[in-house]
Amino acid sequence: MKLSLYWGSASPFVRKVMVVAHELGLESSIEILDSAAHPVERDARIKAHNPLAKVPAALADDGTKLYDSRVICEYLDAQAQGGLFPVSGPLRWTALRRQALADGVLDAALLIRYETLVRPEAQQWPLWIEKQFEKLADGLDAMAADLPEPECHDIGAISCACALGWLDFRFPDFDWRNGRGALAAWQADFETRPAMIATRPSA
C-alpha cells in the first residue's frame, strides 16, 4: 500500500492521520506532499484532491481520493486490519462519538485561531470568540467525563489526545487542565506513546 498525503506540520487532523499510520506500522508507506492550506488563500494543489482545499487530503495508489481525516484514518485501519475502528457494537459507537467530540473541539479552536489570526483586527467579533471558547469548555468537560480506559488506543482515544495536544501547541495560555485533573493525567500518559512522540506538531 502507498498513500500520497497532503500534509501540514501543525495540523491536528494531519497529526491524527499520522498517529494512526504509526500505530499501524504504515508510516513508511505514506508519501508527504508539499502544501499550504489556508482558509482564504486556498491551495490549488490540495483542491485537486479535495474540493474544500483542506488537509489532510490523500491519494491512494489505486487512484482513490480520500478526505477528510476521519475517512483517511479508517482507510488506513482497513488496509492494515488494525482494529483502531471497532467493527460493531458499543465499542464502535463510543470510539466514533469520542472522535466526533474531539474533532468538534478542534473545529471551535480553529475558528478562534482564524478569527484572531486571519481576520483583520478591526473586523474581529469578540462575541464570536467568546462563544467558541464556550464550546471548547463544554467539549472538554464532556471529554473529561468520558475518559478512555488506560489500555484503549482506538480512534476515539487518538482523536482526543491529538485535540488536547493541539490546544497545548496553539493555545498555551488556555488552561484546559484546570478542573480537569483526570483528563490531564490521561493525556500526559497517552502522549508517551511512540506514535504520539513521533508526530508532535511544529510551527
CORDAKA-V369095 format. One record per pair of residues at least 4 apart in sequence whose ideal C-beta (glycine too) atoms are under 8 Angstrom apart, sorted by sequence separation. I is the first residue (numbers start at 1). J is the second residue. D is the distance in Angstrom with one decimal. If there is no record, write none. Layout:
BEGIN
i = <I	I>
j = <J	J>
d = <D	D>
END
This chain:
BEGIN
i = <7	11	12	13	14	15	16	17	18	19	20	22	26	38	42	43	44	46	47	50	59	60	67	68	69	70	71	72	73	74	75	76	77	88	89	90	91	92	93	94	95	96	97	98	99	100	101	102	103	104	105	106	107	108	109	110	111	112	113	114	115	119	120	124	125	126	127	128	129	130	131	132	133	134	135	136	137	138	139	140	141	142	143	148	152	153	154	155	156	157	158	159	160	161	162	163	164	165	166	167	168	176	177	180	181	182	183	184	185	186	187	188	192	193	194	195	196	9	21	22	36	38	42	47	50	59	60	66	67	77	86	87	113	114	119	124	148	152	153	171	191	192	8	21	37	47	59	60	66	76	77	86	148	177	190	191	7	36	46	50	58	59	77	78	85	167	176	177	21	35	46	49	57	58	77	86	116	148	5	18	21	37	44	46	49	57	58	66	86	115	148	167	35	43	49	57	85	115	7	34	35	42	46	56	57	73	74	85	5	18	33	56	73	148	164	54	56	115	116	54	58	115	50	52	60	37	49	56	37	50	58	111	112	115	143	37	49	50	164	35	112	143	111	112	143	165	3	109	164	108	112	1	5	7	108	3	4	5	7	11	161	165	2	3	4	5	6	8	108	109	160	1	2	3	5	7	108	2	4	6	8	70	161	105	160	161	6	104	105	108	136	165	169	70	157	69	105	104	105	147	161	165	166	140	144	147	150	165	6	153	101	105	136	144	148	6	17	141	144	147	150	6	136	140	143	153	14	17	101	102	133	13	14	101	6	13	140	6	11	11	98	101	8	7	8	98	6	7	97	6	26	98	5	6	5	6	17	24	94	5	16	20	24	26	4	26	102	109	3	4	13	14	17	21	24	25	3	13	17	20	24	99	103	106	3	16	20	98	99	102	106	109	113	2	3	24	98	101	102	105	109	1	2	17	23	95	96	97	98	101	112	1	24	95	96	99	102	103	106	23	95	98	102	109	20	94	95	98	105	109	3	91	20	5	86	3	84	85	84	85	83	84	3	3	84	39	1	40	77	39	38	74	73	73	13	13	12	23	20	23	20	19	16	19	16	19	16	15	13	12	15	12	15	12	12	10	10	23	27	22	23	22	20	19	22	18	19	22	18	19	18	15	15	15	12	11	10	9	10	9	10	9>
j = <11	15	16	17	18	19	20	21	22	23	24	26	30	42	46	47	48	50	51	54	63	64	71	72	73	74	75	76	77	78	79	80	81	92	93	94	95	96	97	98	99	100	101	102	103	104	105	106	107	108	109	110	111	112	113	114	115	116	117	118	119	123	124	128	129	130	131	132	133	134	135	136	137	138	139	140	141	142	143	144	145	146	147	152	156	157	158	159	160	161	162	163	164	165	166	167	168	169	170	171	172	180	181	184	185	186	187	188	189	190	191	192	196	197	198	199	200	14	26	27	41	43	47	52	55	64	65	71	72	82	91	92	118	119	124	129	153	157	158	176	196	197	14	27	43	53	65	66	72	82	83	92	154	183	196	197	14	43	53	57	65	66	84	85	92	174	183	184	29	43	54	57	65	66	85	94	124	156	14	27	30	46	53	55	58	66	67	75	95	124	157	176	45	53	59	67	95	125	18	45	46	53	57	67	68	84	85	96	17	30	45	68	85	160	176	67	69	128	129	68	72	129	65	67	75	53	65	72	54	67	75	128	129	132	160	55	67	68	183	55	132	163	132	133	164	187	26	132	187	132	136	26	30	32	133	29	30	31	33	37	187	191	29	30	31	32	33	35	135	136	187	29	30	31	33	35	136	31	33	35	37	99	190	135	190	191	37	135	136	139	167	196	201	103	190	103	139	139	140	182	196	200	201	176	180	183	186	201	43	190	139	143	174	182	186	45	56	180	183	186	189	46	176	180	183	193	55	58	142	143	174	55	56	143	49	56	183	50	55	56	143	146	55	55	56	146	55	56	146	56	76	148	56	57	57	58	69	76	146	58	69	73	77	79	58	80	156	163	58	59	68	69	72	76	79	80	59	69	73	76	80	155	159	162	60	73	77	155	156	159	163	166	170	60	61	82	156	159	160	163	167	60	61	76	82	154	155	156	157	160	171	61	84	155	156	159	162	163	166	84	156	159	163	170	82	156	157	160	167	171	66	154	84	72	154	72	153	154	154	155	154	155	75	76	158	114	79	118	155	118	118	155	155	158	103	106	106	153	155	158	158	158	158	161	159	162	162	162	162	162	165	163	166	165	166	169	170	193	198	194	195	195	195	195	198	195	196	199	198	199	199	199	200	201	201	201	201	201	202	202	203	203>
d = <7.6	6.5	6.6	7.1	6.3	6.1	6.6	6.4	6.3	6.2	6.2	7.9	6.7	6.7	7.5	6.6	6.6	5.8	6.3	5.9	7.1	4.2	6.2	7.2	5.9	6.5	6.2	6.5	6.4	6.2	6.4	6.4	7.7	5.5	7.6	5.9	6.3	6.2	6.0	6.4	6.4	6.3	6.4	6.3	6.2	6.2	6.5	6.6	6.4	6.7	6.4	6.0	6.6	6.8	6.4	6.2	6.2	6.2	5.4	4.7	5.3	5.3	7.5	7.9	6.9	6.2	6.3	6.5	6.5	6.7	6.8	6.6	6.5	6.3	6.0	6.2	6.4	6.5	6.3	6.3	6.5	6.3	7.6	3.9	7.5	5.3	7.0	6.0	6.6	6.3	6.3	6.4	6.4	6.1	6.4	6.7	6.8	6.3	5.9	5.0	6.5	6.6	7.1	5.9	6.3	6.4	6.3	6.3	6.5	6.2	6.1	7.6	7.2	7.1	6.1	6.4	7.1	7.8	4.5	5.0	7.7	6.8	5.9	7.8	7.9	7.3	7.9	5.3	7.0	4.7	3.9	6.4	7.9	6.8	5.4	7.2	7.9	4.9	6.6	7.9	5.0	7.1	5.3	4.6	5.8	4.0	5.9	6.3	4.9	7.6	7.3	4.1	7.5	7.4	6.4	7.5	5.3	5.0	4.7	3.6	7.4	7.3	4.6	7.8	7.1	6.2	8.0	4.0	7.6	5.4	6.9	4.4	7.3	4.3	4.9	8.0	6.5	6.3	7.6	6.9	5.6	6.0	7.6	6.2	7.2	7.2	7.0	5.5	5.5	5.7	4.1	5.5	5.8	5.6	5.7	4.4	6.7	6.9	8.0	7.4	5.1	3.9	5.4	6.9	7.7	7.3	5.4	7.9	6.8	7.5	7.3	6.8	7.6	7.0	7.0	7.2	5.4	6.0	6.8	6.7	5.1	5.7	7.3	7.3	7.2	6.9	5.2	5.7	6.0	4.1	7.8	7.7	5.6	7.6	5.7	4.6	7.1	7.6	7.5	5.9	4.7	7.9	5.1	6.7	7.9	7.5	7.8	7.5	4.6	4.6	7.8	7.0	5.3	4.7	7.7	6.2	7.8	6.8	6.5	7.1	6.0	6.7	5.5	5.0	4.6	6.0	5.0	6.4	4.0	6.1	7.7	5.2	7.8	7.1	6.3	6.4	5.1	6.6	5.6	4.3	5.5	6.6	4.4	7.5	8.0	6.6	7.6	7.4	6.0	6.9	7.8	7.3	4.8	7.3	6.6	7.6	4.0	5.9	6.6	6.1	6.3	7.1	6.6	5.4	4.4	6.5	7.7	7.0	8.0	7.6	5.9	7.2	7.5	6.3	7.1	7.0	5.0	7.4	4.1	5.3	6.9	4.8	7.6	6.3	6.1	6.8	5.5	7.7	5.9	7.1	7.8	6.9	4.7	6.1	6.5	5.8	7.1	7.5	5.4	7.0	7.7	7.8	4.9	6.4	7.9	6.7	5.0	6.6	8.0	6.2	5.8	7.0	5.8	4.5	7.6	7.1	5.4	5.9	8.0	4.7	5.0	4.6	6.7	7.2	6.4	5.9	7.6	7.9	5.2	4.5	6.6	7.3	5.0	5.9	8.0	7.2	7.3	4.0	5.8	5.3	4.1	5.2	6.4	7.9	5.8	6.3	6.6	7.9	5.2	3.7	5.1	7.0	6.1	7.7	7.2	4.4	2.9	7.9	4.7	4.9	6.3	7.7	4.3	7.3	7.0	4.6	7.4	7.0	6.9	7.5	7.9	6.6	7.1	5.2	7.0	4.2	6.9	7.5	6.3	6.4	3.8	6.2	4.1	6.9	8.0	6.3	7.8	5.8	7.9	6.6	7.8	7.6	6.1	7.6	6.3	7.8	7.5	7.0	5.2	5.5	7.6	5.1	7.9	7.3	7.1	5.3	5.1	6.2	7.4	6.0	7.9	7.6	5.9	7.9	7.6	7.1	5.3	6.6	7.2	7.3	6.4	5.2	6.1	7.7	5.9	6.4	4.6	5.0	7.9	5.1	7.2	6.3	7.3	7.2	3.7	7.2	7.7	7.9	7.5	6.8	4.8	3.6	7.9	4.7	5.4	7.9	6.2	6.5	7.6	5.3	4.5	5.0	8.0	6.0	7.1	7.7	5.0	6.3	6.7	4.8	6.1	7.4>
END
